[in-house]
Amino acid sequence: MGRANRMLLRVASFGALGGFLFGYDLALIGGALLYMEEDLFLTELEIELIVGGAKFGAVFGTFIGGALMSCYGRRNAIVVDGLFYIVGPLLMAVSGSVLGLVVGRLVVGVGVGISAVVVPTYVAEMAPANSRGAMVTIYELMLCLGMLCASLMDFALKDWPGNWRWMVGVPALPAVLLLTTRWLLPESPRWLVHHGYMRKALAAIHSLRSDTRQSFLDSSCAEVEDELLELWSSVEMELEAMWTPHSSLPNPLSTCSVQWWNSFLVYFCGRDAHDDPEQPLRPSNVVDRRA
């Protein structure tokens, strides 16, 4: 495996980890709530606050993630995301009150929102055009796998002393790996071009596309330079579309607004309890479709 392929594999692995934590942190509460209720004597309102805290936090996490990756780069945004994925579960694990659990879920939700915006963007910007769809799809598949693993882990820990605390605290361990992103992965070439770091962008593209170990200052293949020029042209057109009225290109702000409203309406309209991975699995949550 060449140098460039190893770097792309590393990018895909970190992207997969981000998707896995997204799904795991959302779904783990379904099993943990069964034991939280017995231990803390939760009311229905308190259960709703704990479950809904993550989704409420995710609303703000998307905006925080967008601001972080625009101002400080994709790698730094992923590192901050890792901090939320560590602090949130630990807050819940050591909490002895409903307030602590809600705050922990809010923190986790912010991490989920940041991950939903930053990680797919970073993976898509780093991947070559012929494998971009596959690499982003890995993120989505790992999200679903994370949900499945959360349920399996909840079942495995059900007989442990302080079981629900272990259930909510376990995802903090793999989240530590996200903190190493800053040192193990290159910055997104698109972000570097957007901020005028052309030489650093060329070096980043070189590490992703070329197997030669020579410095990009000594040798840079035509393919890498062509990609840099194409990237620069794309960034310039996007900036023009954002700030020029009646541009022929779609405005990114309007596109994001449509997606935001779509996500809002999905959750506002509600879903059946048995389709929601965050709801505890108990007979009262199963809808009898024969009625």
N, C-alpha and C positions, 0 to 999 in steps of 0.2 A: 504494500500500500504506500503510495507516494505521500510526500509531505503535505500537499494541498488536500488530499483525501482524508488524511488524519485530522487536519484542522477542521474540515467540514463535519467529520464524525464527532468531533468534540463539540462543535456548535449544536449539532442535532441532539447530542446527549443532554446538554444543558437545557435545550428547549424542551426535550421530553420530560426532564425533571420538573421544569416549571409547570407543564401541563399536568403531570402526576400530582403535584402538591395542590394545584387548583382543585382537581376532583376530590382528592383525599380530604382536604380541609373542609370542603362543603358537605361531604357525605358522612363524615365520622359522627356527627351529632345525632344521627338517627338511632344508633345503637347506644350511645352514651346517655341519652335522655332517659332511657328506661331505668337506669340506676341513679341518675341525678334526682329523679322524682322521689325515689324512696329515701335517698340520703338527705336531701334538702327540703323535702315536702313542698315541692313546687306547685303553684297554682297554674291554671290554664293561661292566664295573662303572662306569668313569668316564663312559661314555656314558649309562648309566642314571641316574647322579647328576645329570648336566647336564640331561637331559630332565625328570627328575622334580622337579628343584629348583623349577621354576615352579609346579607344582601343589601342592607342599608349602608354598611361600610363600603361595599363594592361600588355603589354609586359614586362616592367621593374618590375611591381608589382609581377609577378610570381617569378622572380629571387630574389627580395627583400624578399618576403614571405618565399621562401625556405631557404634563409640564416638566417632569423630571427628565424624560428621555429627549425632549426638545432642548432643554437648557444645559443638561449635564452629560448627555450621551446615554446610549442604550445600556452599556455595561454597568455604569453607575446606578442606573434605574433598577437593574436586576439585583444589584447588591442591596439596595434599599428594600426591594421586594422581599429578599431573603430575611432581612431584619424583621419585617412585619410577620413573616411566616414562622419566625422563631419566637418573638415576643408574645404574639397572640396565644398560641397553644400553651406556653409556659404560664401566662397569666391565668388561663382557665384551669390548668392543672393544680396550681397552688391556691386557687380561690376557695373561700369558704362561704361565699354569699352570692346571691343572684346578681348583684351589681358587678362583682368581679367577673362573673361568667359573661354578662352582657358586654362589658368593656373588652374582654378577650375576644369575643366573637366579632365585635366591631373592628378590632385591630386585624383579625384574620380576614375579614371582609375587605378591608383596604388592600391587604396583600393580594387577595383574589382579583380585585379590580385592576391593580397595577399589572399583575401577571397577564390578565386578559388583553391588555393593550400592548405591553412592552415586549413580551416574549415572542408572540407570533410576528410582530414587526421586525424584531432583531433577526429571527431565523429567516424570514423572507428576504431581508436585505442582504444577508450573508450568502444565501444559496445561489448557485448558478441557475439560469433560467430553465434549463432542462430538468432540474430536480427540485425546483422551488415548491411545487405543489406537493410532492411526496414528503418533503421535510416539514412543511406546515401541517400536513395530515398526521404525521407522527405525534405532533403536539396534541391534536384533537383525540387521537386514539389513546394516548397516555392519560388524558383527562378522564376518559371513561374507565380506564384501568385503575386509576386512582380511586374512583368511586367504588369499584368492586373490591379493591384491596382494603378500603376503609371498613366495609361491612365484614370482610373476612377477619380483619384484625380485631374489630369489636367483639366478634364471636370468640376469637382465640383468647381474649383477655377477660372474658366475662366472669371467670372464677378467681381472678386475682384479687387480693386485698386492695381496696381503693381502686377498683376496676375502671370506673369512668375517668378517673384522673390520668391513668395510663392511656386510655383511649384518646383523650384530647391532647395529651402531651407528646405522644410518639412522633407526629410529623415534624416536630422541631428538630429532630436529629438529621433527617436528609436535607432539611432546609439550610443547614450549615454549609453544604456544598455550594449553594448559590453565592455565598460570600466570596468565593474564590474566583468568580467570573472576571473580576477586575484585572486579575493577573494571568489568567489562563486563556482568555479569548481576546481577539483583536476588536477594536471599536468598529462600528458600522461605517463602511465607506461613504454611504449616503449622508450620514450625520456629519462626517468629517468634511465632505464637499460643501454641505450646506453652511458650515461655519468657516469655510475658507482654508481648511487644512489640506491642501491639495497633495503635498508630498506624503503626509501621513496616510491619506486615502489611497495613494498609489502603493504604498508599502502594505496596507491592509489587503488590497485586492491581490497583490503579488503573493501574499501568504496563503490566500484562498484558492488561487488559480494556477500557480506555478510550482513545480516540484524542485526547481533549482534552489540551492542553498545560498547562492550569492546574494549580496545586498542588492536591493532594487536600484540603488544609485549606480551600481556597476553595470547591471544588465536588466533590462525590463522588456519583456517580449511585446510585440505589437498588439497581441490580443489583450493584454492587461491595460495598455495605454488606450486602446479603442474603448474598452469598457469604462475607463475613467472619463473619457470625453463624452460617452453616451450618458453616463450618470450625471455629469455636470449639466448637460443639455436638459435632462429630465428634471433636475432640481430647479433650473432656471424657469422652465415652463410651469412647474407647479407653483412657484412664487408668483409668477405672472397671473395665473388663474386665481390665486387667492386674493390678490389685491387689485386686479383689473376688472371693472364692471363690464358685463356683457362679453366676457371672454368665451372663446369657442371651447375651452376645456372645462370640465366639471370642477366646481369649487369644492375643495376638500372639506371645508367647514360645513357646507350643506350636506355632503355625504355622511359625515359623522353625526349630524343632527338627525338624519333619517334613521340611522342605526340605533341611536340612543332612544328615540321614541319607540322603535320596534321592540327593543328589549324591555322598555318600561311597560308597554301594553301587554307583553307576554306575562309578566308577573302581576300586573294590576288586575288582569282578568282572572287570574288564578288557575290552578291545575288540581286535578283529583289528588287526594292525599296519597293514594297508593302509587302514584307516579312520581312523587317527590322524594328523592333520596335522603332529604333531611328529616323527614317525619319518622318517628319511631315505629317499628314494625309490630303492630298489635292489632287484634281483631277489630277494635273500634274504629280503626283507620281504613278498613277495607270496605269499599262500596259494593253493595249487593246489586248487581246489574239486572237481576231477575225481577226486582221490584218495579 
